[in-house]
Amino acid sequence: MYRFGEIEKAIELTDEAYRLCRGVGDISLSALWLSNLAEYALERGKTAEARRRLDESLELARLIDDPRETGHALATFGWVDLLEGDLKHAFSSFEEAAAIAQRLGARWLGASAIWGFAQVAAAGGDADRAARLAGAATEFGRSVGYDPAGATPFAPPLDDARAALGEQAWQKARDEGAALDLDAALRLALDR
């Protein structure tokens, strides 16, 4: 429903799903719904609400040792930190999420973490690295039908990086990044 512009209805249904899962004791799905509610809060610029939802989601995911949902929550924490201008914590959150993605072979999570690293690089003024990481994230997610740009439209630093590099240099760097595998993209992201 959200994709059709009905975010309020999507939030209402997601909140209801969370309450139902929590009521029957399904901790894994409760954590997932909380992360989704945090993402909705982020898209509306409500970072405090997002952080509160994520704290609970991460606590539940760790309680049952659910690495997928732990990674999901950590990646979303990265976006909260990024929107609040805390690049150091954003980087750390994406780094933890990337380690989980690597361990699980979770391509969507890996693409999300790399996309986060691209945003951090862009926000930190490293436009070339941002372009290469954006290319890697997009290509890495493509194989599993995950578009990191579409999934996280609330963090615009890459637009500034693209303008700083110019279109030709941007495309060249992005194409170079698209040729990287997950390990190489993570080495690029972590080599600060």
ABEGO torsion letter per residue (X at the ends): XAAAGBAAAAAAAAAAAAAAAAAAGBAAAAAAAAAAAAAAAAAAGBAAAAAAAAAAAAAAAAAAGBAAAAAAAAAAAAAAAAAAGBAAAAAAAAAAAAAAAAAAGBAAAAAAAAAAAAAAAAAAGBAAAAAAAAAAAAAAAAAAGBBAAAABAABAAAAAAAAAAEAAAAAAAAAAAAABBAAAAAAAAABX
